[in-house]
Amino acid sequence: MKELVEVVAKALVENPDEVVVTEKTEGKNVVIELHVAASDMGKVIGKQGRIAKAIRTVVKAASFKDNTRVDVEIV
C-alpha cells in the first residue's frame, strides 16, 4: 500500500523528491502517513478534499483483498 500512495502522490505534486510515505502497522490496522512540500499540499488534498478522498478510496479498495484496514493521513 505504501508504494501505491507514493506513486500516486509523486504523480500529483511539483516536487516529487519531497514526497515521504511512512507506514505503521498495528495488528490488522495500517496507518499510512503522506508528507509533501507545503506548496504541494493543495494539489494532494484537492478542492473540498476530493483528491484526498479518491486516494483513500483507491487504497481501501486495494487493501480489501488483504483483509486489512488502511487509513491514509496527509501530514
trRosetta pair geometry for C-beta under 8 A, 3 or more apart (Angstrom, degrees):
i j d omega theta_ij theta_ji phi_ij phi_ji
1 4 5.5 -54 -153 33 39 115
1 5 6.5 35 154 -16 70 104
1 23 7.0 126 77 -115 98 131
1 30 6.5 113 51 119 150 148
1 32 6.0 -123 125 -61 112 142
1 59 5.7 73 -156 -153 107 100
1 62 6.4 151 -105 101 83 123
1 63 5.9 15 -86 -74 131 106
1 70 5.5 -144 -149 -130 164 153
2 5 6.1 -59 -154 37 30 107
2 6 6.3 29 151 -20 65 111
2 21 5.2 149 -165 127 84 123
2 22 7.8 -38 -130 -177 120 9
2 23 4.5 -80 -76 -45 121 130
2 32 6.0 -172 -97 -125 66 116
3 6 5.5 -57 -146 38 32 114
3 7 6.3 33 157 -20 67 105
4 7 6.1 -55 -148 34 27 108
4 8 6.5 21 157 -13 62 109
4 58 7.1 -156 160 127 126 110
4 59 6.2 154 100 -101 130 81
4 62 6.0 158 -85 65 174 174
5 8 6.0 -60 -147 41 30 108
5 9 6.0 26 158 -18 67 113
5 21 5.3 145 95 -130 113 143
5 32 5.4 156 -14 154 163 144
5 34 5.8 -126 164 -82 124 116
5 55 6.7 73 -126 -177 81 115
5 59 6.3 19 -69 -86 97 129
5 72 6.3 175 -110 -124 134 122
6 9 5.9 -58 -142 40 26 108
6 10 6.2 24 161 -17 64 110
6 19 6.4 132 -146 132 73 124
6 21 4.5 -112 -73 4 93 145
7 10 6.1 -58 -145 38 25 108
7 11 6.5 26 156 -20 61 109
8 11 5.9 -61 -154 34 29 112
8 12 6.7 22 153 -18 64 111
8 55 5.8 156 121 -119 149 100
8 58 7.2 138 -78 77 157 151
9 12 5.8 -64 -152 35 33 110
9 13 6.3 12 164 -10 71 114
9 16 8.0 136 116 -129 76 77
9 19 4.9 148 118 -144 120 137
9 21 7.0 161 26 -63 147 115
9 34 5.7 -175 -86 -155 150 126
9 36 6.4 -144 -175 -76 120 119
9 44 6.1 14 -133 -116 89 117
9 55 7.6 49 -66 -123 80 144
10 13 6.5 -62 -133 39 29 99
10 16 4.0 60 -150 -140 88 112
10 19 5.2 -126 -77 28 77 160
12 40 7.5 118 113 -176 89 110
12 43 5.2 161 154 142 99 107
12 44 5.8 118 107 -90 142 63
12 51 6.9 111 -135 -174 149 140
13 16 5.8 148 77 -76 102 58
13 18 7.6 -112 139 63 149 94
13 19 6.2 164 35 -63 147 113
13 36 5.6 -157 -91 -152 149 127
13 37 7.0 128 -170 31 134 98
13 40 3.9 27 -136 -155 107 145
13 43 5.7 145 -98 85 59 137
13 44 6.6 -4 -68 -56 101 98
14 37 7.9 -71 65 55 84 135
14 39 7.1 -52 51 112 121 113
14 40 5.9 -157 30 -89 79 107
14 43 7.4 136 -14 -9 83 163
15 18 4.5 16 128 18 115 115
15 19 7.6 160 106 -32 71 78
15 36 7.6 131 72 -172 98 83
15 37 4.6 33 62 -3 140 145
15 39 7.1 82 -1 66 126 110
15 40 5.8 -130 36 -36 94 135
16 19 5.6 -33 -160 2 52 119
18 35 7.8 -100 153 123 77 86
18 36 6.3 86 110 -160 98 49
18 37 4.3 56 100 -50 153 98
18 40 7.4 154 78 18 121 137
19 34 7.4 -26 -160 -165 88 86
19 35 7.2 147 -157 83 39 62
19 36 5.6 -4 -103 -102 71 79
20 34 7.8 147 81 -160 52 40
20 35 4.2 -11 61 60 98 113
20 36 8.0 -169 26 -69 67 39
21 32 6.3 -6 -170 -174 99 98
21 33 7.1 161 -154 81 49 53
21 34 5.6 -10 -105 -105 82 66
21 35 7.5 -161 -72 24 36 74
22 32 7.3 164 83 -154 45 51
22 33 4.7 -5 57 54 94 103
22 35 7.6 37 -1 -6 99 109
23 30 6.3 -12 -168 -172 97 105
23 31 7.4 154 -156 81 48 50
23 32 5.3 -15 -103 -104 76 75
23 33 7.8 -161 -74 20 31 72
24 30 7.1 156 80 -158 49 55
24 31 4.6 -10 59 59 102 99
24 32 7.9 -169 23 -75 68 32
24 33 7.4 41 -4 -12 105 105
25 29 7.5 149 -159 87 49 52
25 30 5.3 -18 -104 -105 70 81
26 29 4.8 -19 71 70 92 100
26 30 7.6 174 27 -83 66 34
26 31 7.3 26 6 -5 108 102
28 67 7.1 -57 -150 127 123 78
28 68 5.1 -153 -174 -125 74 70
28 69 6.1 69 128 14 88 87
29 68 7.3 166 -92 -174 19 86
29 69 5.0 -24 -110 72 68 104
29 70 7.9 158 -163 -85 50 32
29 71 7.3 7 -172 0 95 106
30 63 7.3 -151 45 -130 128 144
30 68 5.6 38 -4 154 113 129
30 69 7.0 169 25 86 70 51
30 70 4.7 -18 71 -108 104 76
30 71 7.3 177 91 26 54 66
31 70 7.8 166 -86 -157 24 55
31 71 5.1 -17 -113 67 70 101
31 73 6.4 8 -175 -1 97 116
32 59 7.0 -123 34 -158 147 155
32 70 6.4 18 -6 -174 111 101
32 71 7.0 -179 27 88 71 48
32 72 5.0 -22 71 -109 104 68
32 73 7.1 169 85 25 50 70
33 73 5.0 -23 -108 72 68 102
33 75 5.3 16 -172 -13 103 125
34 44 6.9 -170 128 -175 134 147
34 55 8.0 -16 -27 148 163 155
34 72 6.4 20 -13 -175 116 95
34 73 6.9 179 21 88 75 48
34 74 5.0 -28 68 -109 107 63
34 75 6.7 165 73 19 47 76
35 75 5.1 -29 -89 71 76 105
36 40 4.5 -99 155 88 122 115
36 41 6.0 163 83 -80 111 57
36 44 5.4 158 11 -27 158 148
36 74 7.5 -20 11 -160 107 96
37 40 4.6 76 61 13 87 105
37 41 7.5 -120 96 -35 47 75
38 41 5.8 -22 -157 -18 38 118
40 43 5.1 -54 -165 38 68 117
40 44 6.1 62 141 -21 86 103
41 44 6.1 -63 -152 38 32 106
41 45 6.2 17 158 -8 69 113
41 74 7.6 125 -147 157 82 120
42 45 6.0 -62 -138 46 30 102
42 46 7.7 118 168 -61 56 18
43 46 7.3 26 -174 -69 27 60
43 51 7.3 -43 158 73 44 173
44 51 6.2 -162 171 112 28 129
44 52 6.6 63 140 -76 72 85
44 55 7.7 -3 -173 -25 81 153
44 74 5.9 164 124 -138 126 137
45 49 5.7 -51 -180 -107 86 56
45 51 6.1 104 127 60 15 105
45 52 4.9 -7 -134 -35 53 120
45 74 6.4 175 -78 105 86 166
46 49 6.3 72 71 -166 89 9
46 50 4.3 -95 120 59 136 78
46 51 2.9 141 -31 -1 128 98
46 52 6.3 -154 27 -6 99 73
46 53 8.0 -92 59 21 130 84
46 54 7.7 43 5 15 160 112
47 50 5.9 6 69 11 67 115
49 52 4.9 -58 -163 49 76 115
49 53 5.5 80 136 -28 89 102
50 53 5.7 -57 -146 37 29 112
50 54 6.3 30 155 -21 64 106
51 54 5.6 -54 -149 35 32 112
51 55 6.5 34 152 -20 65 102
52 55 5.7 -51 -150 33 32 112
52 56 6.5 31 152 -16 64 106
52 72 7.7 -169 -169 105 80 118
52 74 5.8 -81 -122 -17 121 143
53 56 5.7 -55 -149 38 32 112
53 57 6.3 35 152 -23 65 106
54 57 5.6 -52 -146 34 32 114
54 58 6.5 32 156 -18 65 104
55 58 6.0 -56 -150 36 30 109
55 59 6.4 24 155 -14 64 109
55 72 5.9 -121 121 114 105 165
56 59 5.9 -59 -147 40 30 109
56 60 6.2 29 157 -18 66 108
56 71 7.8 -4 -136 -151 107 46
56 72 4.9 -147 -96 40 78 119
57 60 5.9 -56 -145 37 28 109
57 61 6.3 28 156 -18 63 107
58 61 5.8 -56 -149 37 29 111
58 62 6.3 26 154 -16 64 109
59 62 5.7 -56 -146 39 32 110
59 63 6.1 24 157 -15 66 111
59 70 5.3 -114 146 109 108 134
59 72 5.5 113 39 -44 160 126
60 63 5.8 -60 -141 42 30 106
60 64 6.7 54 153 -50 61 90
60 70 6.2 -161 -91 61 56 97
61 64 5.8 -30 -157 -6 33 119
62 65 7.5 -56 178 22 38 99
63 66 5.3 -62 -161 44 59 111
63 68 5.1 -85 -178 72 109 88
63 69 7.2 111 130 -123 138 12
63 70 4.2 171 -46 -3 167 125
64 67 7.7 31 175 -72 36 38
